[in-house]
Amino acid sequence: MYASRNHWAKAYLKDIFFAGMTTRGRSESINAFFYGYVNSNTMLNDFVTQYDKAIKSRRDAEEDEDFKTRNTKANLESNHPIEAIAGERYTRKMFEIFKKEWRAATQDYFHEKMSTDEHNIRYRVGSPKVNKELWAIVDYNFIESSTTHCSCAKFETMGILCKHILYIFKKKQMMTLPEKYILTRWTMNASYKAENLLSVHSETTTSEVSELSLLSTQSKCNLAISEAKDCFHEIRRFDTIVDEFIQQQLERKRKRIDEETTSSIVPSQSCFIPSQDSLNYVRDPTQAVKTKGRPKVASRIKSSIELAAKQQKTCSYCREKGHNKTSCKKKMMDVAR
């Protein structure tokens, strides 16, 4: 186990991207995902239904979160341009994580210069409450200021800048957040850009529209509205395009119904041929059809309880049929005597 420590020890995995997930965290997230829907006693057929409900609930929550991200502004704690850029690009959830790092970088951290070479300046960054030997090491490239590396490797493993690098950026008076440090997967653009290639591949292999393609298209429409909501003429133009597309789809479906109706007509039978205007109405069938409900002639096997209920009751007192011991007249007369 020690010989393979580079596969499990955290110190050896700082250059591998995990998106902030751990083995235990992923297990806990799956348990939380199914909490309230299934348990250890859930039958297999019920599990399928409950799984669909859990998926729908998660997608509704994601759509609600996307709506809040597009229609609300980030709550900034400072007037610095770097925080403003992060608030515009990141989703609400990721911006809350970024804001924690930014808060620590602007309030609680200090630095000391360690060394300088031809391209880099090495700093030691950390909190005064912690021993300096445990401070993070930040290499800042003063020729290409967008290239910075920290020994904590938070960006390499999670994809978001750590408080140590943000502290150096602020001290160097950088007014923008380098594009290379904003991963697309943590922005709203990920909902349509990343899915576009997958949806195209799925459409080339099957004629059915996949759920991933529908979600991708919906995300694109939401993004188009978000980008054009500041201009009335652009929103009106988009609305006109959508109306035309809807009319085209209605016409396409109407033609398909006409073709299916025409192909199903048998010449030897006299039946009603729907016209173009009558397709929108529900009419009576031309032939007798099987109705819903229980059939007039029952074909199932009756139980012993049903068969016994039809038999005449026998009195246990007088042994005559048609009544029981409680309503037996002979017993009442004997008791009266």
SULLIN-V899800 format. One record per helix or strand of 2 or more residues. SS is the DSSP state (h for helix, s for strand). FROM is the first residue (numbers start at 0). TO is the last residue. If there is no record, write none. Layout:
((SS/FROM/TO) (SS/FROM/TO))
This chain:
((h/4/6) (h/9/11) (h/22/33) (h/43/70) (h/80/88) (h/91/106) (s/108/115) (s/119/126) (h/131/133) (s/135/140) (s/147/149) (h/153/157) (h/162/170) (h/178/180) (h/183/185) (h/189/204) (h/210/227) (h/231/262) (h/277/279) (h/303/309) (h/328/335))
